[in-house]
C-alpha cells in the first residue's frame, strides 16, 4: 500500500508541475491569467487528481 501511495503522490506532483509549466508558457505568450489559471486547475483535476480518486474508490469497493 505504501508503494501505491508513493506512486499516487508522484503522479499528482508530476501533473501539478506539468500544469504549472504550461501555464507559465502560456502567460509568456500573452494569454489571459485568469483563464490560464482556470484551465490549468481543471487539467490538474482531470489528469492529476481524477485517476487517484477513481482508484481509491475502486479499491474501497473491492475490499
BELMO-V327443 format. One line per field, one symbol per residue. phi: phi as a letter, one per 20 degrees, with the letter a starting at -180 (. if undefined). psi: psi as a letter, one per 40 degrees, with the letter a starting at -180 (. if undefined). Layout:
BEGIN
phi->???
psi->???
END
This chain:
BEGIN
phi->.ffffffffffffgffffffffffffffeoffffffffffffffffeeegfffffffffffff
psi->ddddddddddddddddddddddddddddefihdddddddddddddddddddddddddddddd.
END
